[in-house]
Amino acid sequence: LKHAHRKAVRRPRPHPPSPHTRLPSPVMANAFAVTAFESKLRAALQRVRLVLDTERAPQLASEVHHRYQDKYVLAECLTNSAVASQVNCLASLGLRAEHLEQLASWAGAGTAVSLCFELQTSCTHDRTETREVESPESRTVEKSAGGRVVAALTSKVTTKVEEHFWKTEGKYHLFATRGVGAVDSDRISLLQRTSGAEMKTSSAEVAPHAGRRTTQQVNISWLVKQLETPGFSPGFKVDRAHTECHTPRRNADVQLAAEHFGELGAWVNRVLSDLSVLFDLQADPALKGQVARDVKACQEAVLIPVLPLLGEASCEPGESQAEPTPSSTEVSAPGVVASLASSRDSAGSRVLAMRDANRLLAEELRALGEQRACLAQSSALPAGDAPGGAGQAAFSMTLEHCRLVGQQWSESLDYIERLLRRQLVAAIGKEVTPADFAQYMGFHNRKVFRAPFAPMPFCFGARRSQHHDPEGTVSLEEQEPESCIFGSVAGAATPVATLVSKCAADAAPDMRFALGASTFVTFRGDRHLHAWLSHRFGSADTTGSGVSLVARARQFSSMIVLVGRIASASCFEPRCAAIVQNRDELSVPLDLATIPTAREFQDAIESLSPEQQDFAKAFRAMQLESTLFGVLVIHIKPQMEAVLNLPPDSLTKEIKLT
């Protein structure tokens, strides 16, 4: 044990990070994300230019001068393209136009519409066969007489082998349901396949495959509600007048779309995990890796039509846009069930025309059909609907493509948000931090408030009167963080700016605090009431982080600093005290907390019982009345002069400059 302990102690410790090691700042991380996504878009842009007409010149959104409203139109176009792409993918799996009409009627009636996948596998013993297997080695015995071999006897070992054959069967069913799908009329079958295979083992005790039955379900009501009948054109719009609409990415409508694409992507992952069981039933397990590579290669060859590209303006902002025709929107393309229709909001914008977006949707379906044909001709896949065959591989590829459409939609909307952030940073010249915003608020306050009412730095000289020099200073300082440098010393501490209301000593009532059970100290003096507005960004609660109460004493000076809370108009409850003298510096870190606002408090207690509400209200009343932070400064020299019966200012030592 000692040896092991010594070895553990002697283990080399990791070197601490260098204080000069820079971590990626938010600006650097944002620029890297934008650059990485743009490189991905440039690869897809080469194929897009082959699909569109030669006069079309789509470009990345960051390379085209556009308006702020174009970002909203682009977000709507991307969402509609993603909706149409997923609907067309489901159509390639068996969803027909009459099915969509039925689903739309269910969703219009307020009923939830879901997409379900059921998988059932079984493994039963079929037969037992016995065969003889000869050993490759043979034994020869020779007999000789008179020095000659007169006979030779050759023998081999034959082993009886008992083989057990199992019949495996796999069924999967893709269907749409209304509600929970309790009756057959609430179900619409889209795709159903049954496959079987034979497996061989040497033991009859354990089956080579354990039968299972799983069901995966996802709500697609949002997807169906976006389709406008007739025509099945997606009609997603962002309510830009809503109070919660901040940017093309941060609004309630896009958030609902993000929830749908996220849930559908998670459902696809679960379905593909279940389908992997059928690949395990393949006769040749060595081909499983080749199957995965073939499916991935085919998947990468399919175009994802959700691309944040901009081009030339469709028409002037004041002009009206002509109604789309079947030839212009190319709704007659084979396999296309959902296509995009022109909108008035796209007039004058630089978003790709709807006919170009529909060409990309048609190219997507064409590539899907081509890759399914390639999988059918793959030598690594069994033909037909055999377990792990070409039919199952095509089904997996289509579902995976449907998931990637939602993933690229999310990346495209994040790209618009990052592009907006990058443009704002470029306009300002730097990324605004809480310290920069506090500096701006100081500039703003100087323009809004009059000089007597403007916020002032919380730094006051502790003096007996206007005729005496300060004994020291008391300040409330906030440490400026340096988030870009790991392990470095934080920025300089500066006093916080507060709104101040001063009350003279002769106009304020006396206050007191307790030294013990029977001893009270009464004090009077000037009083200052401070209000501090702390700024924070996003959801990170950094209120009060790095705030300290700092007391500094001058040479030959002394004072007592008491920190506590003000319980009432005449009662001060000190929690701690310290004597600061002779150039001492006392720094007390403050652990500040934020209580809920009145609205947040009412929302939180709404579902509580009456007794719990009364307790919460009483506790909040205590918080509001007895959590006011207070600092009391008591000068020591006047008290010593009174105790020693000395004339005033006898203990004061001042140097007069001549």
C-alpha positions as CSV (number, residue, x, y, z in Angstrom):
1,L,0.0,0.0,0.0
2,K,2.9,2.4,0.8
3,H,4.5,1.6,-2.5
4,A,1.2,2.2,-4.4
5,H,0.7,5.4,-2.5
6,R,4.2,6.6,-3.3
7,K,3.6,5.9,-6.9
8,A,0.4,7.9,-6.9
9,V,2.1,10.8,-5.2
10,R,5.0,10.7,-7.7
11,R,2.7,10.7,-10.7
12,P,3.5,13.8,-12.7
13,R,1.0,16.6,-12.3
14,P,-0.5,18.3,-15.3
15,H,1.0,21.6,-16.1
16,P,-1.4,24.5,-15.3
17,P,-2.6,26.5,-18.3
18,S,-0.4,29.4,-19.1
19,P,-1.9,32.8,-18.1
20,H,-1.2,33.9,-21.7
21,T,-3.2,31.1,-23.3
22,R,-6.1,32.6,-25.2
23,L,-9.4,30.8,-25.4
24,P,-11.6,31.5,-28.4
25,S,-13.7,34.6,-27.7
26,P,-17.4,34.8,-28.8
27,V,-16.4,36.9,-31.8
28,M,-13.8,34.3,-32.9
29,A,-16.2,31.4,-32.3
30,N,-18.9,33.2,-34.3
31,A,-16.5,33.9,-37.2
32,F,-15.3,30.3,-37.2
33,A,-18.9,29.0,-37.3
34,V,-19.8,31.3,-40.2
35,T,-16.7,30.4,-42.1
36,A,-17.2,26.6,-41.6
37,F,-20.8,26.8,-42.8
38,E,-19.9,29.0,-45.8
39,S,-17.3,26.5,-46.9
40,K,-20.1,23.9,-46.9
41,L,-22.4,26.2,-48.8
42,R,-19.8,26.8,-51.5
43,A,-19.5,23.1,-52.2
44,A,-23.3,22.9,-52.7
45,L,-23.3,26.2,-54.7
46,Q,-21.4,24.5,-57.5
47,R,-24.1,22.0,-57.9
48,V,-26.9,24.6,-57.6
49,R,-25.4,26.5,-60.6
50,L,-25.7,23.4,-62.7
51,V,-29.4,23.0,-61.8
52,L,-30.4,26.6,-62.4
53,D,-30.3,28.6,-65.6
54,T,-27.0,30.1,-66.8
55,E,-28.3,33.6,-66.2
56,R,-28.9,32.9,-62.6
57,A,-26.1,33.9,-60.3
58,P,-27.0,32.8,-56.7
59,Q,-24.4,33.8,-54.0
60,L,-23.9,33.4,-50.3
61,A,-26.0,35.8,-48.2
62,S,-22.9,37.4,-46.8
63,E,-21.7,38.3,-50.3
64,V,-24.9,40.1,-51.4
65,H,-26.0,43.5,-50.3
66,H,-29.5,43.2,-49.0
67,R,-32.0,44.7,-46.6
68,Y,-32.9,43.6,-43.1
69,Q,-36.3,42.4,-44.3
70,D,-34.6,40.1,-46.7
71,K,-33.3,38.1,-43.8
72,Y,-36.9,37.5,-42.7
73,V,-38.0,36.5,-46.2
74,L,-34.9,34.2,-46.5
75,A,-35.8,32.5,-43.2
76,E,-39.4,32.0,-44.4
77,C,-38.2,30.6,-47.7
78,L,-35.8,28.3,-46.0
79,T,-38.5,27.0,-43.7
80,N,-40.9,26.5,-46.6
81,S,-38.2,24.6,-48.6
82,A,-37.5,22.4,-45.6
83,V,-41.2,21.6,-45.2
84,A,-41.7,20.8,-48.9
85,S,-38.5,18.7,-48.9
86,Q,-39.7,16.6,-45.9
87,V,-43.2,16.2,-47.4
88,N,-41.7,15.0,-50.7
89,C,-39.4,12.6,-48.9
90,L,-42.4,11.1,-47.2
91,A,-44.2,11.0,-50.6
92,S,-41.3,8.9,-51.9
93,L,-42.1,6.4,-49.1
94,G,-45.8,6.1,-49.9
95,L,-47.5,9.4,-48.9
96,R,-49.9,10.3,-51.6
97,A,-51.9,13.5,-52.3
98,E,-55.2,12.0,-50.9
99,H,-53.3,11.1,-47.8
100,L,-52.1,14.6,-47.4
101,E,-55.7,15.9,-47.8
102,Q,-56.8,13.6,-45.0
103,L,-54.0,14.6,-42.7
104,A,-54.7,18.3,-43.4
105,S,-58.4,17.8,-42.5
106,W,-57.4,16.0,-39.2
107,A,-54.9,18.8,-38.3
108,G,-57.5,21.5,-39.3
109,A,-60.0,19.9,-36.9
110,G,-57.5,20.4,-34.0
111,T,-56.5,16.7,-33.8
112,A,-52.9,15.7,-33.4
113,V,-51.3,14.0,-36.4
114,S,-48.4,11.6,-35.8
115,L,-46.0,9.5,-37.8
116,C,-45.5,6.0,-36.4
117,F,-43.0,3.3,-37.2
118,E,-43.5,-0.3,-35.9
119,L,-40.8,-3.0,-36.1
120,Q,-41.4,-6.6,-35.2
121,T,-38.8,-9.4,-35.5
122,S,-39.1,-13.1,-34.6
123,C,-36.8,-16.1,-34.6
124,T,-38.2,-19.6,-34.5
125,H,-36.5,-23.0,-34.8
126,D,-37.2,-24.5,-38.2
127,R,-35.3,-27.9,-38.4
128,T,-32.3,-29.8,-37.4
129,E,-29.9,-31.5,-39.9
130,T,-27.1,-33.9,-39.3
131,R,-24.2,-34.4,-41.7
132,E,-20.9,-36.1,-41.6
133,V,-17.7,-34.2,-41.9
134,E,-14.5,-36.1,-42.8
135,S,-11.2,-35.0,-41.2
136,P,-8.7,-33.7,-43.7
137,E,-6.0,-35.9,-42.1
138,S,-5.7,-39.6,-42.9
139,R,-3.8,-42.5,-41.2
140,T,-2.1,-45.2,-43.2
141,V,-0.9,-48.6,-41.7
142,E,1.3,-50.8,-43.8
143,K,2.0,-54.6,-43.5
144,S,5.2,-56.1,-44.8
145,A,6.5,-59.7,-45.3
146,G,10.0,-60.7,-46.2
147,G,10.9,-57.0,-46.3
148,R,8.2,-56.1,-48.8
149,V,5.0,-54.2,-48.2
150,V,2.2,-56.6,-48.9
151,A,-0.8,-54.5,-47.7
152,A,-1.7,-50.9,-46.7
153,L,-4.7,-49.8,-44.6
154,T,-5.8,-46.1,-44.8
155,S,-8.3,-44.7,-42.3
156,K,-10.0,-41.3,-41.8
157,V,-12.0,-39.8,-38.9
158,T,-15.6,-38.9,-39.7
159,T,-17.5,-36.6,-37.3
160,K,-21.3,-36.2,-37.2
161,V,-22.2,-32.5,-37.0
162,E,-25.7,-31.5,-35.9
163,E,-26.8,-28.1,-37.3
164,H,-29.9,-26.2,-36.2
165,F,-31.7,-23.9,-38.7
166,W,-33.7,-20.9,-37.5
167,K,-36.3,-19.0,-39.4
168,T,-36.1,-15.2,-38.8
169,E,-38.6,-12.8,-40.0
170,G,-38.7,-9.0,-39.8
171,K,-41.7,-6.6,-40.4
172,Y,-41.7,-2.9,-40.3
173,H,-44.7,-0.6,-40.9
174,L,-44.7,3.2,-41.5
175,F,-48.1,4.8,-41.0
176,A,-49.8,8.1,-40.0
177,T,-52.3,8.3,-37.2
178,R,-54.9,10.7,-35.9
179,G,-54.6,11.0,-32.1
180,V,-53.5,7.7,-30.7
181,G,-54.8,5.7,-33.7
182,A,-57.2,3.6,-31.7
183,V,-59.3,2.4,-34.7
184,D,-58.3,1.5,-38.2
185,S,-60.1,4.6,-39.6
186,D,-57.5,6.8,-37.7
187,R,-54.6,5.2,-39.5
188,I,-53.1,5.7,-43.0
189,S,-50.6,3.1,-44.1
190,L,-47.6,4.5,-46.0
191,L,-45.1,1.7,-46.2
192,Q,-45.1,-2.0,-45.1
193,R,-42.4,-4.5,-45.7
194,T,-41.8,-8.1,-44.6
195,S,-38.5,-10.0,-45.0
196,G,-37.2,-13.3,-43.9
197,A,-33.9,-15.1,-43.7
198,E,-32.4,-18.4,-42.4
199,M,-29.7,-18.5,-39.8
200,K,-27.7,-21.6,-38.7
201,T,-26.3,-22.4,-35.3
202,S,-24.7,-25.4,-33.7
203,S,-26.8,-25.3,-30.6
204,A,-30.6,-25.4,-30.2
205,E,-30.6,-23.9,-26.7
206,V,-30.0,-20.2,-27.5
207,A,-31.6,-18.5,-30.5
208,P,-29.3,-16.4,-32.7
209,H,-31.7,-13.5,-32.5
210,A,-34.1,-12.4,-29.8
211,G,-37.4,-11.3,-31.2
212,R,-38.5,-7.7,-30.4
213,R,-41.3,-5.3,-31.1
214,T,-40.8,-1.5,-31.0
215,T,-42.9,1.5,-31.9
216,Q,-41.6,5.0,-32.5
217,Q,-43.9,7.9,-32.8
218,V,-43.5,11.6,-33.6
219,N,-46.0,14.5,-33.8
220,I,-46.1,16.1,-37.3
221,S,-49.1,18.4,-36.8
222,W,-47.0,21.5,-37.3
223,L,-45.7,20.1,-40.6
224,V,-49.2,19.4,-41.9
225,K,-50.5,22.7,-40.8
226,Q,-48.0,24.6,-42.9
227,L,-49.4,23.1,-46.1
228,E,-52.1,25.2,-47.9
229,T,-54.7,23.2,-49.8
230,P,-55.1,22.8,-52.7
231,G,-51.6,22.6,-54.1
232,F,-49.8,21.7,-50.9
233,S,-47.7,24.8,-50.9
234,P,-46.0,25.6,-47.6
235,G,-47.2,28.9,-46.2
236,F,-44.9,29.5,-43.2
237,K,-44.8,33.2,-42.1
238,V,-43.0,35.0,-39.3
239,D,-45.3,37.4,-37.4
240,R,-42.9,40.3,-37.4
241,A,-45.3,42.5,-35.4
242,H,-45.3,40.2,-32.4
243,T,-43.7,41.6,-29.3
244,E,-41.6,38.5,-28.9
245,C,-40.2,38.7,-32.4
246,H,-36.6,39.9,-32.1
247,T,-34.7,38.6,-35.1
248,P,-35.4,36.2,-38.0
249,R,-34.1,33.4,-35.7
250,R,-35.4,34.5,-32.3
251,N,-39.1,34.5,-32.6
252,A,-42.0,32.2,-31.6
253,D,-42.8,31.0,-35.1
254,V,-39.3,29.8,-35.9
255,Q,-39.0,28.3,-32.4
256,L,-42.0,26.1,-33.2
257,A,-40.4,25.1,-36.5
258,A,-37.1,24.3,-34.6
259,E,-39.0,22.0,-32.2
260,H,-40.6,20.1,-35.1
261,F,-37.3,19.6,-37.0
262,G,-35.6,18.6,-33.7
263,E,-38.3,16.1,-32.7
264,L,-38.4,14.6,-36.3
265,G,-34.6,14.3,-36.3
266,A,-34.6,12.5,-33.0
267,W,-37.4,10.2,-34.3
268,V,-35.4,9.3,-37.4
269,N,-32.4,8.4,-35.2
270,R,-34.6,6.0,-33.1
271,V,-36.0,4.5,-36.3
272,L,-32.6,3.9,-37.8
273,S,-31.4,2.3,-34.5
274,D,-34.3,-0.1,-34.8
275,L,-33.7,-0.8,-38.4
276,S,-30.1,-1.8,-37.6
277,V,-31.6,-5.0,-36.1
278,L,-32.6,-6.1,-39.6
279,F,-29.1,-5.5,-40.9
280,D,-27.9,-7.9,-38.2
281,L,-30.1,-10.6,-39.8
282,Q,-28.1,-10.4,-43.0
283,A,-26.7,-13.7,-44.2
284,D,-23.2,-12.3,-44.6
285,P,-22.2,-10.2,-41.5
286,A,-19.0,-9.2,-43.2
287,L,-20.9,-7.0,-45.7
288,K,-22.4,-4.8,-43.0
289,G,-19.6,-2.3,-43.2
290,Q,-19.8,-2.2,-46.9
291,V,-23.5,-1.5,-46.7
292,A,-23.0,1.4,-44.3
293,R,-20.4,2.9,-46.7
294,D,-22.7,2.5,-49.7
295,V,-25.6,4.2,-47.9
296,K,-23.4,7.1,-46.8
297,A,-22.0,7.6,-50.2
298,C,-25.5,7.7,-51.8
299,Q,-26.6,10.0,-49.1
300,E,-23.9,12.5,-49.8
301,A,-24.8,12.6,-53.5
302,V,-28.3,14.0,-52.8
303,L,-28.7,17.7,-52.9
304,I,-30.3,19.3,-49.8
305,P,-32.5,22.2,-51.2
306,V,-32.3,24.3,-48.0
307,L,-29.6,26.8,-48.8
308,P,-29.3,30.5,-47.6
309,L,-28.6,31.9,-51.0
310,L,-29.4,35.3,-52.4
311,G,-29.5,36.7,-55.9
312,E,-31.0,39.5,-57.9
313,A,-34.1,41.3,-56.8
314,S,-37.3,39.6,-58.2
315,C,-39.0,43.0,-58.8
316,E,-39.1,46.5,-57.5
317,P,-40.6,46.9,-54.0
318,G,-43.6,48.8,-55.4
319,E,-44.4,46.5,-58.2
320,S,-46.8,43.6,-58.0
321,Q,-45.7,40.1,-58.6
322,A,-47.5,38.0,-61.2
323,E,-49.4,34.9,-60.0
324,P,-47.4,31.8,-60.3
325,T,-48.2,29.3,-63.1
326,P,-47.6,25.6,-63.2
327,S,-44.8,26.1,-65.7
328,S,-43.1,28.7,-63.6
329,T,-43.2,26.8,-60.3
330,E,-42.7,23.5,-62.0
331,V,-45.3,21.7,-59.9
332,S,-45.5,19.1,-62.6
333,A,-42.1,17.7,-61.9
334,P,-42.3,14.0,-61.4
335,G,-42.6,13.0,-57.7
336,V,-43.0,16.5,-56.4
337,V,-46.0,16.7,-54.1
338,A,-45.3,19.9,-52.2
339,S,-43.8,22.9,-54.0
340,L,-43.3,26.6,-53.2
341,A,-45.7,29.3,-54.4
342,S,-44.7,33.0,-54.9
343,S,-45.5,35.5,-52.1
344,R,-46.1,39.2,-52.0
345,D,-43.5,39.5,-49.2
346,S,-40.8,38.3,-51.6
347,A,-41.4,41.3,-54.0
348,G,-38.2,43.4,-54.2
349,S,-36.2,40.9,-52.1
350,R,-33.0,39.2,-53.2
351,V,-34.2,35.7,-52.1
352,L,-34.1,33.1,-54.9
353,A,-37.2,33.0,-57.0
354,M,-39.8,30.4,-56.2
355,R,-39.2,28.7,-59.6
356,D,-35.6,28.3,-58.7
357,A,-36.4,26.8,-55.3
358,N,-38.8,24.4,-56.9
359,R,-36.1,23.3,-59.4
360,L,-33.9,22.5,-56.4
361,L,-36.7,20.4,-54.9
362,A,-37.1,18.6,-58.2
363,E,-33.4,17.9,-58.4
364,E,-33.5,16.6,-54.8
365,L,-36.2,14.0,-55.7
366,R,-34.4,13.1,-58.9
367,A,-31.1,12.4,-57.0
368,L,-33.0,10.4,-54.4
369,G,-34.5,8.1,-57.1
370,E,-31.1,7.8,-58.8
371,Q,-29.4,6.8,-55.6
372,R,-32.1,4.2,-54.7
373,A,-31.4,2.6,-58.1
374,C,-27.7,2.6,-57.3
375,L,-28.4,0.8,-54.0
376,A,-30.6,-1.7,-55.8
377,Q,-27.6,-2.6,-58.1
378,S,-25.1,-2.8,-55.2
379,S,-23.4,-6.2,-54.9
380,A,-23.1,-5.8,-51.1
381,L,-26.9,-5.7,-50.6
382,P,-29.3,-8.6,-51.0
383,A,-31.9,-8.0,-53.7
384,G,-35.5,-7.1,-52.9
385,D,-36.8,-6.9,-49.3
386,A,-34.4,-9.3,-47.7
387,P,-33.1,-8.4,-44.3
388,G,-30.6,-5.7,-44.8
389,G,-31.4,-5.6,-48.5
390,A,-31.6,-2.8,-51.0
391,G,-35.2,-1.9,-50.1
392,Q,-34.3,-1.4,-46.4
393,A,-31.2,0.6,-47.4
394,A,-33.2,2.9,-49.6
395,F,-35.7,3.4,-46.8
396,S,-32.9,4.2,-44.3
397,M,-31.3,6.6,-46.8
398,T,-34.5,8.5,-47.3
399,L,-35.2,8.9,-43.6
400,E,-31.6,10.0,-43.0
401,H,-31.9,12.6,-45.8
402,C,-35.1,13.8,-44.1
403,R,-33.2,14.3,-40.9
404,L,-30.4,16.1,-42.6
405,V,-32.9,18.5,-44.2
406,G,-34.0,19.6,-40.7
407,Q,-30.4,19.8,-39.5
408,Q,-29.3,22.0,-42.4
409,W,-32.4,24.2,-41.8
410,S,-31.2,24.7,-38.2
411,E,-27.7,25.5,-39.4
412,S,-29.0,27.9,-42.0
413,L,-31.1,29.9,-39.5
414,D,-28.2,30.0,-37.1
415,Y,-26.1,31.3,-40.1
416,I,-28.5,34.1,-40.6
417,E,-28.3,35.0,-36.9
418,R,-24.5,34.8,-36.9
419,L,-24.4,36.9,-40.0
420,L,-26.6,39.5,-38.3
421,R,-24.3,39.5,-35.3
422,R,-21.2,39.8,-37.5
423,Q,-22.6,42.7,-39.3
424,L,-23.5,44.5,-36.1
425,V,-20.0,43.9,-34.7
426,A,-18.5,45.2,-37.9
427,A,-20.7,48.3,-37.7
428,I,-19.7,49.0,-34.1
429,G,-16.1,47.9,-34.5
430,K,-16.0,45.5,-31.5
431,E,-18.1,43.1,-29.5
432,V,-20.0,44.9,-26.8
433,T,-19.3,43.5,-23.3
434,P,-21.1,44.3,-20.1
435,A,-18.3,46.7,-19.3
436,D,-18.8,48.5,-22.6
437,F,-22.5,48.7,-22.0
438,A,-21.9,50.1,-18.6
439,Q,-19.7,52.7,-20.2
440,Y,-22.4,53.5,-22.7
441,M,-24.9,53.9,-20.0
442,G,-22.6,56.4,-18.3
443,F,-22.5,58.4,-21.5
444,H,-26.3,58.0,-21.9
445,N,-27.0,59.2,-18.3
446,R,-24.9,62.3,-18.7
447,K,-27.2,63.3,-21.6
448,V,-30.5,62.4,-19.9
449,F,-30.0,63.4,-16.3
450,R,-29.3,66.8,-14.9
451,A,-26.1,67.2,-13.0
452,P,-27.6,67.0,-9.5
453,F,-29.5,63.8,-10.3
454,A,-27.0,62.0,-12.5
455,P,-25.6,58.6,-11.3
456,M,-22.4,59.0,-9.3
457,P,-19.6,56.6,-8.5
458,F,-20.1,54.9,-5.2
459,C,-17.0,56.4,-3.6
460,F,-17.3,58.7,-0.6
461,G,-14.9,60.3,1.8
462,A,-15.5,59.4,5.5
463,R,-15.1,62.8,7.2
464,R,-16.5,64.2,10.5
465,S,-17.6,67.5,8.9
466,Q,-16.8,69.8,6.1
467,H,-14.1,71.4,8.2
468,H,-12.2,68.1,8.6
469,D,-10.1,66.2,6.2
470,P,-11.4,62.7,5.2
471,E,-10.3,59.8,7.5
472,G,-10.5,57.5,4.5
473,T,-12.9,56.4,1.7
474,V,-15.7,53.8,1.4
475,S,-16.5,52.5,-2.1
476,L,-18.5,49.8,-3.8
477,E,-16.4,48.4,-6.6
478,E,-17.0,46.0,-9.3
479,Q,-14.3,43.8,-10.9
480,E,-14.2,43.9,-14.7
481,P,-13.9,40.4,-16.0
482,E,-11.4,39.4,-18.6
483,S,-13.1,36.4,-20.3
484,C,-10.8,36.2,-23.3
485,I,-7.6,35.3,-21.3
486,F,-7.7,32.2,-19.3
487,G,-6.0,32.5,-15.8
488,S,-5.1,36.1,-16.3
489,V,-5.6,38.8,-13.7
490,A,-9.0,40.4,-14.0
491,G,-9.4,44.0,-15.0
492,A,-9.2,46.9,-12.7
493,A,-11.9,47.4,-10.1
494,T,-14.0,50.5,-10.6
495,P,-16.7,52.1,-8.4
496,V,-20.3,51.3,-9.5
497,A,-22.5,54.2,-10.6
498,T,-25.5,54.7,-8.4
499,L,-28.4,57.1,-8.0
500,V,-28.0,58.9,-4.7
501,S,-30.5,60.6,-2.4
502,K,-28.9,62.5,0.6
503,C,-30.6,63.3,3.9
504,A,-28.8,65.7,6.3
505,A,-28.2,64.7,9.9
506,D,-30.6,67.2,11.4
507,A,-33.5,66.1,9.1
508,A,-33.2,62.4,9.8
509,P,-34.4,60.6,12.9
510,D,-31.9,58.8,15.1
511,M,-31.1,55.2,14.5
512,R,-29.6,52.6,16.8
513,F,-28.1,49.1,16.8
514,A,-27.6,46.5,19.5
515,L,-24.3,45.6,21.1
516,G,-25.9,43.0,23.3
517,A,-29.2,42.0,24.9
518,S,-29.3,45.2,27.0
519,T,-26.9,47.6,25.3
520,F,-27.9,49.8,22.4
521,V,-25.9,52.4,20.5
522,T,-27.8,55.4,19.1
523,F,-26.2,57.3,16.2
524,R,-27.0,60.1,13.9
525,G,-25.3,61.6,10.8
526,D,-25.7,62.2,7.1
527,R,-27.5,59.4,5.3
528,H,-27.2,58.3,1.6
529,L,-29.7,56.1,-0.1
530,H,-28.2,54.4,-3.2
531,A,-29.9,52.6,-6.1
532,W,-27.7,50.6,-8.4
533,L,-28.8,49.3,-11.9
534,S,-26.7,46.3,-12.8
535,H,-26.7,45.3,-16.5
536,R,-26.4,41.7,-17.8
537,F,-26.6,40.0,-21.2
538,G,-28.8,37.1,-22.2
539,S,-29.8,34.5,-19.6
540,A,-26.4,34.5,-17.8
541,D,-27.1,35.7,-14.3
542,T,-24.0,37.7,-13.5
543,T,-25.7,40.2,-11.2
544,G,-23.4,41.1,-8.3
545,S,-20.5,39.0,-9.5
546,G,-17.2,40.6,-8.5
547,V,-18.7,43.3,-6.3
548,S,-16.8,44.2,-3.2
549,L,-17.1,46.8,-0.4
550,V,-13.7,48.5,0.0
551,A,-12.7,50.7,2.9
552,R,-9.4,52.5,2.9
553,A,-7.9,54.6,5.8
554,R,-5.4,57.4,5.5
555,Q,-2.2,57.7,7.6
556,F,-2.9,58.5,11.3
557,S,-6.6,57.9,10.7
558,S,-9.0,55.3,12.0
559,M,-12.7,54.4,11.7
560,I,-15.0,51.5,12.4
561,V,-16.9,50.1,9.4
562,L,-20.1,48.1,10.2
563,V,-21.8,46.1,7.5
564,G,-25.4,44.8,7.9
565,R,-28.9,45.4,6.9
566,I,-31.5,48.1,7.7
567,A,-34.4,46.3,9.4
568,S,-36.6,49.5,9.8
569,A,-36.4,53.3,9.7
570,S,-34.8,53.4,13.1
571,C,-33.0,50.0,13.4
572,F,-29.7,48.9,11.9
573,E,-28.7,45.2,12.3
574,P,-24.9,44.9,11.8
575,R,-23.5,41.5,10.7
576,C,-19.8,42.2,10.9
577,A,-17.5,45.1,11.8
578,A,-13.8,46.0,11.4
579,I,-11.4,48.7,12.5
580,V,-9.7,50.3,9.5
581,Q,-6.7,52.5,10.5
582,N,-3.3,53.7,9.3
583,R,-3.5,53.1,5.6
584,D,-5.4,49.8,5.9
585,E,-7.4,48.5,3.0
586,L,-10.4,46.3,3.8
587,S,-12.1,44.5,0.9
588,V,-15.4,42.6,1.6
589,P,-16.7,40.5,-1.3
590,L,-20.5,40.8,-1.5
591,D,-22.7,37.8,-2.4
592,L,-25.7,39.5,-3.9
593,A,-28.9,37.7,-5.0
594,T,-31.8,38.8,-7.2
595,I,-35.4,38.2,-6.0
596,P,-38.2,37.7,-8.5
597,T,-40.1,40.6,-9.8
598,A,-43.7,41.2,-8.9
599,R,-44.9,39.7,-12.1
600,E,-42.7,36.6,-11.8
601,F,-43.8,36.2,-8.2
602,Q,-47.5,36.3,-9.2
603,D,-46.9,33.8,-12.0
604,A,-45.0,31.4,-9.6
605,I,-47.7,31.3,-6.9
606,E,-50.7,31.1,-9.2
607,S,-50.9,27.3,-9.0
608,L,-50.1,27.1,-5.3
609,S,-52.6,26.4,-2.5
610,P,-54.0,29.3,-0.5
611,E,-51.8,28.4,2.5
612,Q,-48.7,28.2,0.3
613,Q,-49.5,31.5,-1.3
614,D,-49.9,33.2,2.1
615,F,-46.5,31.8,3.3
616,A,-44.8,32.9,0.0
617,K,-46.3,36.4,0.4
618,A,-45.2,36.7,4.0
619,F,-41.7,35.6,3.2
620,R,-41.5,38.0,0.3
621,A,-42.7,40.8,2.5
622,M,-39.8,40.0,4.8
623,Q,-37.4,40.0,1.9
624,L,-38.6,43.4,0.7
625,E,-38.6,45.0,4.1
626,S,-35.4,43.6,5.8
627,T,-32.9,42.9,3.0
628,L,-31.8,46.5,2.5
629,F,-28.0,46.5,2.6
630,G,-26.4,49.1,4.8
631,V,-22.9,50.4,5.7
632,L,-22.3,52.5,8.8
633,V,-19.0,54.4,9.4
634,I,-18.1,55.5,13.0
635,H,-15.2,57.8,13.6
636,I,-13.0,56.6,16.5
637,K,-11.3,59.9,17.4
638,P,-14.4,61.9,18.5
639,Q,-15.5,59.0,20.7
640,M,-12.0,58.7,22.3
641,E,-12.0,62.5,23.0
642,A,-15.4,62.2,24.7
643,V,-14.2,59.3,26.8
644,L,-10.9,61.0,27.8
645,N,-12.7,64.3,28.4
646,L,-10.4,66.1,25.9
647,P,-11.2,69.2,23.8
648,P,-12.5,68.5,20.3
649,D,-9.9,67.8,17.7
650,S,-7.2,67.1,20.3
651,L,-6.4,63.7,18.7
652,T,-6.6,65.0,15.2
653,K,-3.2,65.3,13.6
654,E,-3.1,67.4,10.4
655,I,-0.2,68.8,8.4
656,K,-0.6,72.2,7.0
657,L,1.3,73.0,3.8
658,T,2.9,76.4,3.7
